[in-house]
C-alpha cells in the first residue's frame, strides 16, 4: 500500500501517508489488545501438556497493556515503516507464549497469522517475505526448547510459507486497490482533455491556501480566464480544433506558472490560476499579461482571432473559496463587457490539418 505518486495525479500525498500510518498504528494497537484477550481465552480451553496458566496470563496482560500504550503513540507523525518495529516484539511475545502454552504449534501459530495479515494490509509488497527471517527462529525456538516432537518441529516447513503467502497475497491485493484508488482520484480531480486540475480540485486547494495565508500573513490571488470567440473555433474548424486550442492554453498556463501556483480548467473555455505568495511585489496584472502573451505565442494551430479576458481577485481575509472564485469571475466579466481584454488578443494562423478538418 505504501505507494508514492504525484499528489495531483491521485498519488499518495504527505497527508495520505500520515493518515495511512495513523490507521496502521491504530489497527496494530487494536490487534495487540484483541490478541491479549484471545490469550486469556486459551486458559479456558482444553490445555496441552506443559501449559502454564500464570505465564499465559502474563503474556495476555503484556499484550493488552502494549496495545493500550500504542493508542497514545503519534503514529501519523512517524514513517509508516516505523510501525514495523512492533513486529519483532509481537513475534517475541508469541514465542514466549508458545513456551508457556505448551509449545502447541498447531494452536499458537494462529497468532502469527494475525501479524502477517496486518503486514499485508499496511506495508509494502515483499515486506511479509522479508519477515520470514524473523519468523523462522521465533517459530522454532519454543518447539526446540520444550523438546516438541519431530512432527511439531516439521510444521515450520509448511506454516512459514503459508504465513508469508497470506501476507503477500493481501499486500498484492492492497496494492491493486491503491492503484485503482489513484486512478479514480485522478479522474475525479483532473480535466480529462488538458490534464489540468478541475473545478473541484481548485476549490479544495483554495481552502488550505487561504488557511496558510492567514497563518503566514502572505497574499493569495486568483486569476479567472475566458477565451472570447472560442465557439467560433468549434463552429468553423470543428471540435478537434477547439480541443487543440484548449490543450495549447493549458500548456501555456503550465509554462508561465510556478510549482506553488495551481492552474485549472473550470469548464468549457474557462480557466483559473491560484497564485500563492506572488513573486515579490509583482502585481497579478503582470502575471496575467505574461500568461496572455504566452497563450498568444503558443496557440498557433488554429485559424481565428481569440481574445483572452482575465479577471482577478485577491484574498482580503474574509472570502471563502467560492466567494474568491466569484469575485475573479465577476472581474473577468467586467473586462469582457467593456470589450477590452486584459491581455493582448491572440492571433492564430490555421494549420493545414485544421483547415482540412474545417473544410471537411
N, C-alpha and C positions, 0 to 999 in steps of 0.2 A: 504493500500500500504506500510505502514511502516513495512516491513518485514526485519528482520536482519538475516543473514546467513553467512556462511564461504565465504570469498571472493573468494577463489579458486574454490568453488563449485558453483559459479554463484550467490551467495547471494548478499545482499546489502552491498557493501564496504562503507568505510567512504566517499570516493569520490562520490559514488552513492547517499548516504544520503545527502551530501551537494548539489548536483545537484537537487535532488528531492525537498529539502527545498527551493532552489532558484527559481525553477519553480513554486512551490506552492505560494511563496510570490509574484512573478510577476503576476500570474493569479489573485491572490486576489486583487492586486492593480488595475489591469485592470477592474475587476468586480465592484470595488468601483466607478471607473470613468464611466463605462458604466451605472451603476445604477443611478449615478448622472444625466447623460444626459437623461436617461429614466424618471427621476423625473421631469426634465424640460418639457419633452414631455407631462406629465399628465396635465400640465397647459393648453395645447391646446385642451384637450379632454373635453367632457361634464362633468361637475363637480357635485358631490353630495352636499347636503346641508351642510353648515359649512366649505366649502373649503376656505382656506386662502392662496391666491396666494403668498404673501410675505413670509409666513412661509415655504411653499413648496419650493419656490425658494431658500431660505436659506439652507434648507436641501440638495438640489441639489448641491449647491456650496460647502457645507461642504464635501459631498461625493466625489466630483471631486478633491478638494484640498487634502483630505485624500489619495485618490488613487495616486495622483501625488507624494505626500510625501512618500508613500510606495515604489515608484520606487527607492528611494535612500536608503532604508533600506538594509543592507547586509544580506539578508535572508540566503544565503548559509553558513554564519558563525554562524547561530543560530540553535538550535534544531528545528526540524520540528514542534513540538507541540507549539513552541513559536508563530507561526502564528495564532494559535487558539485564542490568546488574542484579535485578531481583531474581533472575532465573537460577544462578548458582546457589543463592540462598534457598530457593524453593527446592532445588534438587537435594541440597543437604538435609533439609527437613524431611523430605520424603525418604531419603536413605536412612536417617536415624529412625524414622517411623517404621521402616521395614525391619529394622533390628528389634525395636521394642514390640512390634506386632507379630513377631514370629517368623519373619522372613518369608512371608507368603507372596511370592512374586506374582501369582495369578490374581490376587486381590489388590495389592497396593500399587501395582504398575498402572492402575487406572488414574492415580493422581498425576503421573507423568503425562497422561493423555490431556488432562486439563491444561497443563503448562504448554503443550505443543499446539493445542487449539488456540490459545492466546497468542503464541508466537506467529502462527499462520494468519490470524486476524489483523495484527497490528504491525508486524515487522516485514522487512523486505524479503523478497524471494531468496532462497538458499540460506536464510538465517537458521531455519529448522535443521537443515543438513549440517550446518556448522556446529549446532548444539549437540550433535551426536558424540563429539569428543568429550563433552562433559557428562552426557547421559550414560555412556558405557560404564565408566568406573563407579558412578553413583548407583547404577542398577546392580552391578556385580558385587560391590563391596559388602553389603549386608548379607548376601547369599553365601559368600565365601567365609565371612566372619562367623556366621551361625552354623556352618557346616551343612548347608542345604544339600539335598540330593542332586545328583547329576542332571536329572530331568528339569529341576528348577533352574539350575545354572544355565542349562542349554536354552532356556527360554529367551535369553538375551539375543539369540540369533534370529528370532522372528519378532520379538517385542520391539527392539530398537528400530529395525527397518520400517515396521508398521507405524510407529510413533512419528518418525521422520516423514514418512509418506503422507500421513494425515496433515502434518504441519505444512508441507509443501503444496499439497492439493488446495488447502484453504488459502494459502498465500497466492497461489496462481489464480484462483477464482477472485480473490480480493483485488488483485492487480487488474484483471479484466474488467471488473466493476468500476475501478477507479478510472480506467481509460474511457469507459462509456460515460462516466460522470463528467469527465473533462470535455468530451465531445458534445454532450448535451448542454453543458455550461457555455461552451463556445457558441453553439447555435443560438442559445437564448440571449447572449450578450453581445454578439457581433453581427454586423451587417453582412449578409452572405455575398453581396456583389463586391464591395470595396474592402471588406475585412476590417473596417474601422469599428470601434465600439458603437453600439446603437444607443437610442434614447434612454433605454432602461439603465445601461451601464453608466452613461453620462450622469444621470440623476443620482445614481448610487454613489458615484465618485465625488459629486459636488458636496454632499453632506460631510464626509470626513475632511475634505479640503477646507470647508468653512470652519470646522472644529479646529483644525491645525492653525488656520489664520487667526482665529480668536485667541488661541493659546500663545502663538508666537508673535502676534501683533504684525502680521505681514499681509499684504493685499492679495486679493483673488479677483480675477476678471474673467468675463465670458464673452466670446465673440459669437455672433449668430450670422451665418452666411446664407444667401439665397441667390441662385443663378437665374437672372432675368432672361426671359426668352428661351428657357430650356425646352418648353413644349414644342416650339418651332423646330428644334433639332430632331425630336422624335417624329414630328409630322413630316418633315422634309426628307430626312435621311434614314428614318427607321429607328426602332428601339435599340438595335445593336450599337448604332452611333451614339445614342444617348447614354447607353451603358459605358461606352468607351470614354465619353466625356466625364462621367461621374468617377470612373476609376482614375482618370488623369487628375481630377480635382483632389481626390483622396491622396494621391501620390504627392501632389503639391503641398498639401497640409502636413504630411509626414516630414517632408524635406525642410519645411520652414519652422517647425515647432521643435521644442526641446523634449528631452526624455521626461521632464516633470510636467509637461503640458499634455492635454488629452484631447486630440481631435476626434470628432464623432460625426456619423451621419444620422440625422434625426429621422428624415423621411423624404422620399422623392428627391428634390434638388436642394434640400435644406441640410446645412452642416453647422457644426458648432465647435469651438475650441475652448476648453477650460484652461486658464492660464494661472498657475500658482507662482508666486514670487517673481513677478515680471523682472526682466533684466535691468538692474539698477533703477534709474528714474525714467526709463523708456516708457512712454505712454502706449496704451493699447493701440492708438491710431497708427503708430509706426509699425507695429506688428501686423496690423490689418493691411496697411499698404504693401508690406513685404509679401504677405500671403497673396494679395491680388496680383502683384507683379509676377510671382512665381506661377500662378494659375495662367496668366496671360502667356508666359513663356512656354509652359509645358503642354497646354492643351491645344495642340496644333493639328489634330487629326480630324477635326470637324469642319463644317463649312458655313457657319453663321456667326454673326456678331453676338456675343453673350456678355451681358453686364453682370458684375458681381456686386451685390448690395450687402454691406456688412454693418450690423448693429453691434453695440457693446453695452455691457453693464459691469459695474464694479460693486463688489460686496461692501455694504455700509454698516455691517454689524447687526442688521435686523432681518434681512431677506433669507428665506429658506430656499432650497434648491429650485422648486417650481417657480417661485417668485423671481429669482435671479434669471432664470431662463425666459420668463415672460417679459422682464424688463429689456433684455437683449433683443428679443423678438420684436417688441414694440419699437425699439430704437431703429432696428433694421427697416421696419415699415415706414417710419418717418422719413428715412432717406429715400425709400422707394416712391413714396407719394410725392416727394419733391422732384422726382425724376432725375435725381443726381446720385450716381453710385459713389459710394465712399472710396472705392478703388477704381483704377483705370479700367475702361472697357476691354473686354477680351476679344481680339480679332482673330478668327480661326480660319485656317486655309484647308479646304477639303482635300482629303487624300483620295487616291484613285479607288481604293477599296470602298470608301464611304460613298463617293459619287456613284459607283457601280451599284452599291446597295440601294441608294436612294432612287436610282433610275429604275431598279427592279421593283 
